[in-house]
């Protein structure tokens, strides 16, 4: 649980510091409570109001755990499968919230899903990307078998990736001993995963530290405003980079906005997650009342587009044993809590549960899991590199560490041309926290490129810094998942 200090983050404001302090202690906390009273409502704040505070949310059914309600003493219910934009300077109360209001719409809809709704579908499949790590967990046990299966993975060669030439030497040195790549889930069901016609609805930065033997994952929120890094598109939502220039431009965007040196990627399409979870025998997931309607809508939609994936609706809350369709549908739910922010938490929750399940599975189950996903994977990693990772994980005991989302502090607005965007407050300070988390770099200094980009975002939006690096702890943030 986050401390009171961590629960109170300062929001960027166009007003003075004294005004910000008064706002934090006034009724400007629309729908919230006092500092000692608990949670606040991030989505109802004006630009000069209370901070957008990730540490205020409680995702459980009434408890305070990071990963939902406690499982103590409960047994999962078993589910068996049957055979014109607003202007950005509008008053905050009139401006559309980043998360739509679905109150009063909790009944299950029985009609057929709309014919076309691909936008929100396949980013979830990025969860399967974690099966690259699952693959790593089992490869050494069946090298020859896995070696032949890896031939079915599509190998994609990247051109030279772009990095910031003015990145500090110490920043580069701190990355020594680590491997950084990005995991993508695309807005497509097409097996041609490297084409640039789809948006990367899910981006997860993965850092493997060979010294600590820890793996860290950071979800980049899809609506985060970033510089696309070309002369054409300027500042756009992060998810758009893939559509503009494929994986190459997306990686270049991450490198130049975040002072990273990503050289490799893994991409999957929609079906992989469902098949992998089914091969594992399903997952136990806590379902809240607020999720139930959208969860069932998502289940219907998945079965509509792929009738071969047989499943059933969920008719109760609590701990539910889910099949692949159901667990994927849960990870897809966006229209509850904090929208995409909460959705990435669900994605990483499923990743953690898949890793946990893989460790408990027998060899036959693990091999079946690999076999179910390799046809849906595209990567710049060679077969030898994948097998080397597998060997390291098995023999050296690598483990999944804390996972979280980026940016750590943010605000939202409806931009005249970009629509609803998520603004890092501010980018430079959030990137400092990112390097501290991923690489243990406590003395990171942003490159001039990152500093200039950060200032341009401030100029565009009016939102300034809210992140106190000295007091903020990622491990205490409810958007983070501490894996053991």
Secondary structure, DSSP 8 states (H G I E B T S, - for coil): ---HHHH------SS-HHHHHHHHTSTTSTT---TTT----GGG--TTSS---GGG---SSSS--TTSS--TT---EE---------TTS-TTTS--SS---TT--S---S---S--GGGTGGGGGGGGHHHHHHHHHGGGGHHHHHHHHTTSEE---------TT--HHHHHHTTTEEEEEEEEES---S-TT-SSS-EEEEEEEEEETTTTEEEEEEE-TTBEEE-SSTTT-EEETTHHHHHHHHHHHHHHHHHHHT----EEEEE-THHHHHHHHHHT-EEEEE-HHHHHHHHHHHHHHHHH-TTS--------EEEEE-HHHHHHHHH--SSTTTHHHHHHHHHHHHHHHHHHHHHS-HHHHHHHHHHHGGGEEESS-HHHHHHHHHHHHHH--EEEEEEEE-SSEEEEEETTTEEEEEETTHHHHHHHHHHHHH--TT----HHHHHHHHHHHHHH-------TTT--GGG-TTSB---
